[in-house]
């Protein structure tokens, strides 16, 4: 089976510093996509960016600071995205958290609900125009 060629596709992967998100970002870069690492920790994001570049030197990889538990962070990230890109081909809502103790975000929402549900909903809705600008955008 030959890998897909994603050349020219812009792909945003949330939660891209570990686990499935990181593996997805690595695979997309190997398929020549422009990969945007949506992550809340700059240092971890830069480490993944360096790892991708080491394995795929020609890869186009960008870092977008994004904390899905904080609505202001989501809005800021979308503004930053829109200043860099005119469309989005693939949005992969991968980021998630699990907390044993109930905690609240700065916005006053329960952390798991904010990160796993409200955040991806807001991010997707704010990026809809960029997704519609792509020929056949996908949201995962």
N, CA, C and O of each residue as an XYZ file, in Angstrom:
560
protein
N       0.843     -1.172      0.000
C       0.000      0.000      0.000
C       0.888      1.234      0.000
O       1.763      1.365      0.855
N       0.676      2.133     -0.939
C       1.487      3.341     -1.007
C       0.845      4.433     -0.171
O      -0.380      4.539     -0.122
N       1.668      5.253      0.490
C       1.115      6.328      1.310
C       0.479      7.410      0.442
O       0.858      7.604     -0.713
N      -0.478      8.099      1.014
C      -1.119      9.213      0.319
C      -0.131     10.358      0.188
O       0.761     10.518      1.021
N      -0.293     11.149     -0.851
C       0.495     12.363     -0.976
C      -0.411     13.521     -0.581
O      -1.371     13.843     -1.281
N      -0.095     14.132      0.532
C      -0.908     15.223      1.076
C      -0.319     16.591      0.721
O      -0.672     17.596      1.337
N       0.573     16.630     -0.266
C       1.205     17.880     -0.690
C       0.143     18.948     -0.929
O      -0.850     18.698     -1.612
N       0.349     20.128     -0.371
C      -0.580     21.232     -0.555
C      -1.714     21.272      0.450
O      -2.469     22.244      0.478
N      -1.856     20.247      1.273
C      -2.905     20.222      2.289
C      -2.385     20.783      3.603
O      -1.297     20.431      4.057
N      -3.168     21.649      4.198
C      -2.837     22.232      5.497
C      -3.633     21.475      6.550
O      -4.859     21.395      6.480
N      -2.914     20.915      7.534
C      -3.534     20.064      8.551
C      -3.191     20.576      9.942
O      -2.015     20.726     10.276
N      -4.201     20.843     10.749
C      -4.021     21.262     12.140
C      -4.355     20.084     13.038
O      -5.448     19.523     12.969
N      -3.395     19.715     13.885
C      -3.575     18.594     14.808
C      -3.476     19.129     16.231
O      -2.420     19.618     16.631
N      -4.558     19.044     17.003
C      -4.489     19.454     18.403
C      -3.940     18.296     19.227
O      -4.059     17.133     18.841
N      -3.342     18.628     20.358
C      -2.770     17.587     21.204
C      -1.656     16.840     20.500
O      -1.556     15.617     20.597
N      -0.824     17.576     19.794
C       0.169     16.954     18.913
C       1.533     16.720     19.554
O       2.494     16.412     18.849
N       1.637     16.858     20.868
C       2.946     16.664     21.505
C       3.142     15.271     22.079
O       4.226     14.954     22.569
N       2.113     14.433     22.029
C       2.269     13.066     22.544
C       1.184     12.170     21.958
O       0.213     12.639     21.364
N       1.375     10.881     22.141
C       0.358      9.898     21.791
C      -0.078      9.919     20.344
O       0.734     10.091     19.435
N      -1.384      9.741     20.139
C      -1.942      9.677     18.789
C      -1.764     10.976     18.014
O      -1.552     10.953     16.801
N      -1.849     12.105     18.708
C      -1.673     13.388     18.035
C      -0.281     13.535     17.448
O      -0.117     13.990     16.316
N       0.712     13.148     18.221
C       2.098     13.207     17.743
C       2.292     12.243     16.580
O       2.881     12.612     15.564
N       1.807     11.020     16.715
C       1.929     10.027     15.643
C       1.231     10.509     14.371
O       1.733     10.300     13.267
N       0.083     11.148     14.529
C      -0.653     11.671     13.384
C       0.131     12.780     12.704
O       0.235     12.808     11.478
N       0.685     13.695     13.496
C       1.481     14.792     12.940
C       2.694     14.258     12.184
O       3.004     14.732     11.091
N       3.378     13.278     12.761
C       4.532     12.664     12.094
C       4.119     12.033     10.764
O       4.797     12.214      9.752
N       3.016     11.298     10.763
C       2.548     10.632      9.543
C       2.146     11.643      8.474
O       2.455     11.452      7.298
N       1.466     12.708      8.866
C       1.064     13.732      7.899
C       2.284     14.407      7.282
O       2.302     14.685      6.083
N       3.300     14.671      8.096
C       4.529     15.286      7.581
C       5.212     14.358      6.579
O       5.734     14.815      5.563
N       5.207     13.069      6.862
C       5.810     12.097      5.941
C       5.036     12.012      4.630
O       5.570     11.581      3.609
N       3.775     12.425      4.672
C       2.934     12.423      3.470
C       2.917     13.794      2.798
O       2.076     14.061      1.939
N       3.856     14.665      3.196
C       4.096     15.971      2.575
C       3.031     17.026      2.867
O       2.948     18.021      2.146
N       2.227     16.840      3.889
C       1.252     17.860      4.275
C       1.963     18.983      5.020
O       3.029     18.776      5.599
N       1.371     20.165      5.003
C       1.789     21.229      5.904
C       1.123     20.915      7.233
O      -0.103     20.857      7.319
N       1.929     20.711      8.272
C       1.412     20.283      9.570
C       1.516     21.429     10.563
O       2.583     22.014     10.745
N       0.400     21.739     11.198
C       0.383     22.740     12.253
C       0.171     22.006     13.562
O      -0.849     21.347     13.766
N       1.146     22.129     14.442
C       1.094     21.474     15.748
C       0.338     22.382     16.709
O       0.875     23.395     17.156
N      -0.887     22.031     17.027
C      -1.668     22.779     18.006
C      -1.365     22.232     19.388
O      -1.766     21.117     19.721
N      -0.654     23.020     20.199
C      -0.253     22.515     21.516
C      -0.196     23.657     22.524
O      -0.031     24.821     22.159
N      -0.335     23.303     23.789
C      -0.348     24.325     24.833
C       1.024     24.590     25.429
O       1.221     25.613     26.084
N       1.977     23.689     25.217
C       3.318     23.822     25.788
C       4.329     24.068     24.667
O       4.605     23.182     23.859
N       4.874     25.282     24.633
C       5.794     25.670     23.563
C       7.000     24.736     23.483
O       7.379     24.313     22.391
N       7.608     24.409     24.627
C       8.820     23.589     24.623
C       8.553     22.188     24.072
O       9.333     21.668     23.275
N       7.457     21.591     24.498
C       7.111     20.261     23.978
C       6.779     20.337     22.489
O       7.127     19.440     21.722
N       6.109     21.404     22.090
C       5.795     21.596     20.676
C       7.048     21.755     19.832
O       7.151     21.185     18.746
N       8.003     22.533     20.335
C       9.257     22.723     19.606
C      10.038     21.415     19.506
O      10.705     21.165     18.502
N       9.957     20.578     20.545
C      10.639     19.276     20.510
C      10.034     18.380     19.431
O      10.764     17.710     18.701
N       8.711     18.363     19.329
C       8.055     17.555     18.295
C       8.365     18.127     16.914
O       8.614     17.376     15.971
N       8.350     19.445     16.794
C       8.687     20.085     15.530
C      10.087     19.665     15.084
O      10.291     19.319     13.921
N      11.047     19.694     16.006
C      12.421     19.287     15.688
C      12.480     17.812     15.301
O      13.214     17.439     14.386
N      11.716     16.978     15.988
C      11.687     15.550     15.671
C      11.135     15.307     14.268
O      11.658     14.480     13.521
N      10.085     16.027     13.924
C       9.505     15.883     12.584
C      10.510     16.328     11.531
O      10.702     15.647     10.524
N      11.152     17.474     11.764
C      12.132     17.997     10.805
C      13.327     17.056     10.660
O      13.890     16.932      9.572
N      13.717     16.392     11.751
C      14.837     15.446     11.686
C      14.475     14.237     10.826
O      15.309     13.733     10.074
N      13.244     13.780     10.938
C      12.803     12.616     10.174
C      12.358     12.939      8.762
O      12.441     12.095      7.870
N      11.884     14.164      8.558
C      11.408     14.614      7.241
C      11.918     16.033      7.015
O      11.167     16.990      7.205
N      13.188     16.190      6.611
C      13.794     17.521      6.504
C      13.035     18.496      5.607
O      13.087     19.705      5.833
N      12.343     17.999      4.608
C      11.610     18.879      3.700
C      10.219     19.234      4.220
O       9.490     19.984      3.571
N       9.849     18.707      5.377
C       8.500     18.928      5.914
C       8.263     20.399      6.242
O       9.163     21.111      6.688
N       7.039     20.825      6.010
C       6.605     22.158      6.418
C       5.794     21.978      7.692
O       4.701     21.413      7.675
N       6.353     22.474      8.809
C       5.730     22.286     10.118
C       5.683     23.631     10.815
O       6.643     24.399     10.767
N       4.569     23.911     11.460
C       4.371     25.171     12.165
C       3.847     24.857     13.562
O       3.246     23.807     13.793
N       4.079     25.768     14.474
C       3.639     25.613     15.857
C       2.561     26.647     16.148
O       2.729     27.827     15.839
N       1.462     26.213     16.738
C       0.371     27.104     17.111
C       0.044     26.849     18.571
O      -0.471     25.788     18.923
N       0.344     27.826     19.423
C       0.047     27.665     20.847
C      -1.456     27.720     21.044
O      -2.125     28.654     20.600
N      -1.978     26.696     21.722
C      -3.420     26.520     21.826
C      -3.746     25.697     23.057
O      -3.349     24.536     23.160
N      -4.469     26.297     23.987
C      -4.941     25.581     25.173
C      -6.455     25.474     25.059
O      -7.163     26.466     25.233
N      -6.949     24.290     24.772
C      -8.379     24.104     24.542
C      -9.235     24.281     25.785
O     -10.462     24.304     25.683
N      -8.626     24.405     26.948
C      -9.408     24.635     28.162
C      -9.664     26.121     28.401
O     -10.420     26.482     29.303
N      -9.042     26.983     27.599
C      -9.143     28.437     27.791
C      -9.678     29.072     26.505
O      -9.008     29.056     25.473
N     -10.875     29.623     26.574
C     -11.502     30.171     25.377
C     -10.698     31.307     24.756
O     -10.640     31.423     23.531
N     -10.081     32.141     25.577
C      -9.260     33.229     25.039
C      -8.086     32.667     24.238
O      -7.729     33.215     23.195
N      -7.489     31.588     24.716
C      -6.384     30.942     24.002
C      -6.849     30.423     22.643
O      -6.131     30.548     21.651
N      -8.028     29.851     22.597
C      -8.574     29.336     21.333
C      -8.784     30.479     20.353
O      -8.400     30.384     19.188
N      -9.390     31.555     20.825
C      -9.654     32.705     19.951
C      -8.347     33.328     19.450
O      -8.244     33.704     18.282
N      -7.360     33.436     20.327
C      -6.053     33.977     19.941
C      -5.382     33.073     18.912
O      -4.806     33.557     17.938
N      -5.456     31.767     19.126
C      -4.849     30.811     18.196
C      -5.509     30.891     16.820
O      -4.825     30.829     15.799
N      -6.823     31.027     16.789
C      -7.526     31.123     15.508
C      -7.131     32.412     14.790
O      -6.914     32.399     13.578
N      -7.038     33.506     15.510
C      -6.590     34.765     14.907
C      -5.192     34.605     14.322
O      -4.921     35.065     13.213
N      -4.314     33.956     15.064
C      -2.951     33.695     14.589
C      -2.979     32.793     13.353
O      -2.273     33.055     12.379
N      -3.785     31.741     13.388
C      -3.911     30.845     12.235
C      -4.372     31.629     11.008
O      -3.795     31.495      9.928
N      -5.404     32.441     11.175
C      -5.968     33.195     10.051
C      -4.978     34.196      9.473
O      -5.057     34.535      8.293
N      -4.043     34.672     10.297
C      -3.034     35.604      9.780
C      -1.980     34.884      8.936
O      -1.279     35.520      8.149
N      -1.864     33.571      9.093
C      -0.847     32.793      8.371
C      -1.399     32.004      7.188
O      -0.695     31.801      6.199
N      -2.653     31.558      7.280
C      -3.198     30.618      6.289
C      -4.561     31.083      5.789
O      -5.370     31.611      6.552
N      -4.803     30.877      4.490
C      -6.086     31.291      3.914
C      -7.127     30.178      3.899
O      -8.301     30.425      3.622
N      -6.695     28.941      4.200
C      -7.643     27.826      4.253
C      -7.094     26.749      5.184
O      -5.942     26.799      5.614
N      -7.949     25.779      5.480
C      -7.564     24.630      6.300
C      -8.205     23.396      5.679
O      -9.423     23.332      5.513
N      -7.370     22.417      5.338
C      -7.878     21.204      4.696
C      -8.325     20.142      5.691
O      -9.323     19.457      5.471
N      -7.579     20.008      6.790
C      -7.876     18.955      7.763
C      -7.721     19.512      9.173
O      -6.677     20.066      9.518
N      -8.764     19.363      9.983
C      -8.709     19.706     11.405
C      -8.873     18.410     12.183
O      -9.899     17.736     12.084
N      -7.853     18.072     12.955
C      -7.904     16.856     13.766
C      -7.996     17.269     15.228
O      -7.004     17.676     15.833
N      -9.198     17.160     15.790
C      -9.454     17.500     17.191
C      -9.047     16.311     18.061
O      -9.881     15.487     18.437
N      -7.778     16.237     18.368
C      -7.230     15.096     19.090
C      -7.045     15.364     20.581
O      -7.155     14.439     21.386
N      -6.770     16.594     20.962
C      -6.426     16.900     22.355
C      -7.550     16.511     23.310
O      -8.731     16.702     23.019
N      -7.157     15.968     24.443
C      -8.123     15.591     25.480
C      -7.392     15.453     26.806
O      -6.183     15.226     26.849
N      -8.145     15.592     27.876
C      -7.576     15.403     29.216
C      -8.496     14.496     30.024
O      -9.684     14.358     29.734
N      -7.913     13.889     31.038
C      -8.684     13.125     32.015
C      -8.203     13.552     33.390
O      -7.012     13.467     33.690
N      -9.119     14.008     34.222
C      -8.795     14.443     35.582
C      -9.627     13.630     36.568
O     -10.838     13.485     36.402
N      -8.974     13.110     37.579
C      -9.702     12.377     38.621
C     -10.416     13.335     39.575
O     -11.491     13.030     40.090
N      -9.814     14.471     39.795
C     -10.408     15.479     40.667
C     -11.092     16.548     39.822
O     -10.608     16.911     38.750
N     -12.199     17.037     40.307
C     -12.910     18.102     39.606
C     -12.127     19.399     39.761
O     -11.855     19.843     40.876
N     -11.770     19.997     38.639
C     -11.095     21.293     38.649
C     -11.819     22.209     37.672
O     -12.511     21.754     36.762
N     -11.644     23.504     37.881
C     -12.270     24.497     37.015
C     -11.206     25.224     36.207
O     -10.077     25.408     36.661
N     -11.586     25.633     35.006
C     -10.687     26.415     34.163
C     -10.746     27.877     34.594
O     -11.547     28.250     35.451
N      -9.899     28.687     33.997
C      -9.918     30.128     34.262
C     -11.262     30.738     33.861
O     -11.669     31.767     34.401
N     -11.952     30.095     32.907
C     -13.262     30.573     32.463
C     -14.398     30.099     33.369
O     -15.547     30.502     33.188
N     -14.078     29.239     34.347
C     -15.081     28.760     35.280
C     -15.783     27.475     34.865
O     -16.769     27.083     35.488
N     -15.291     26.817     33.827
C     -15.879     25.554     33.381
C     -15.111     24.379     33.974
O     -13.931     24.500     34.300
N     -15.785     23.247     34.110
C     -15.120     22.035     34.557
C     -14.068     21.683     33.500
O     -14.361     21.711     32.305
N     -12.855     21.355     33.928
C     -11.708     21.224     33.027
C     -11.896     20.183     31.929
O     -11.615     20.462     30.763
N     -12.366     18.989     32.280
C     -12.538     17.960     31.242
C     -13.600     18.378     30.224
O     -13.415     18.178     29.024
N     -14.699     18.951     30.687
C     -15.757     19.390     29.783
C     -15.246     20.505     28.872
O     -15.521     20.508     27.673
N     -14.505     21.450     29.445
C     -13.972     22.568     28.660
C     -12.990     22.083     27.602
O     -13.052     22.513     26.451
N     -12.087     21.192     27.988
C     -11.030     20.730     27.081
C     -11.531     19.730     26.051
O     -11.159     19.804     24.879
N     -12.359     18.810     26.474
C     -12.766     17.708     25.601
C     -13.997     18.011     24.751
O     -14.220     17.351     23.736
N     -14.796     18.996     25.147
C     -16.038     19.274     24.425
C     -16.156     20.727     23.983
O     -16.243     21.007     22.787
N     -16.160     21.653     24.943
C     -16.338     23.062     24.586
C     -15.209     23.575     23.702
O     -15.458     24.268     22.716
N     -13.971     23.239     24.049
C     -12.818     23.718     23.293
C     -12.841     23.289     21.835
O     -12.740     24.139     20.950
N     -12.971     21.991     21.558
C     -13.034     21.566     20.158
C     -14.233     22.156     19.403
O     -14.129     22.471     18.218
N     -15.371     22.305     20.095
C     -16.551     22.900     19.467
C     -16.261     24.338     19.055
O     -16.555     24.736     17.928
N     -15.683     25.118     19.971
C     -15.366     26.514     19.668
C     -14.315     26.599     18.571
O     -14.468     27.375     17.628
N     -13.258     25.818     18.682
C     -12.194     25.835     17.676
C     -12.751     25.513     16.290
O     -12.468     26.220     15.323
N     -13.530     24.462     16.197
C     -14.100     24.054     14.911
C     -14.982     25.146     14.338
O     -14.889     25.460     13.151
N     -15.837     25.729     15.167
C     -16.733     26.777     14.675
C     -15.988     28.024     14.241
O     -16.357     28.651     13.249
N     -14.940     28.393     14.972
C     -14.162     29.575     14.594
C     -13.358     29.343     13.314
O     -13.036     30.297     12.607
N     -13.036     28.095     13.014
C     -12.262     27.772     11.808
C     -13.138     27.377     10.615
O     -12.609     27.051      9.552
N     -14.449     27.399     10.769
C     -15.338     26.934      9.699
C     -15.116     27.655      8.375
O     -15.128     27.017      7.323
N     -14.914     28.964      8.405
C     -14.720     29.694      7.148
C     -13.450     29.251      6.443
O     -13.423     29.142      5.217
N     -12.399     28.995      7.209
C     -11.144     28.508      6.612
C     -11.327     27.079      6.080
O     -10.745     26.720      5.057
N     -12.121     26.280      6.763
C     -12.406     24.927      6.293
C     -13.243     24.968      5.012
O     -13.001     24.197      4.084
N     -14.217     25.859      4.965
C     -15.056     25.991      3.774
C     -14.256     26.492      2.578
O     -14.620     26.226      1.432
N     -13.171     27.214      2.835
C     -12.330     27.735      1.752
C     -11.504     26.639      1.082
O     -10.958     26.851     -0.001
N     -11.409     25.481      1.712
C     -10.674     24.345      1.132
C     -11.606     23.572      0.200
O     -12.825     23.603      0.363
N     -11.027     22.887     -0.768
C     -11.835     22.131     -1.735
C     -12.662     21.029     -1.095
O     -13.849     20.895     -1.389
N     -12.055     20.249     -0.234
C     -12.778     19.138      0.397
C     -12.246     18.929      1.812
O     -11.613     17.916      2.110
N     -12.512     19.891      2.661
C     -11.995     19.864      4.033
C     -12.598     18.715      4.830
O     -13.698     18.236      4.552
N     -11.838     18.297      5.824
C     -12.270     17.223      6.715
C     -12.046     17.638      8.160
O     -11.048     18.278      8.489
N     -12.991     17.262      9.019
C     -12.883     17.497     10.458
C     -12.933     16.138     11.137
O     -13.869     15.364     10.933
N     -11.926     15.856     11.938
C     -11.877     14.593     12.670
C     -11.867     14.878     14.152
O     -11.828     13.950     14.960
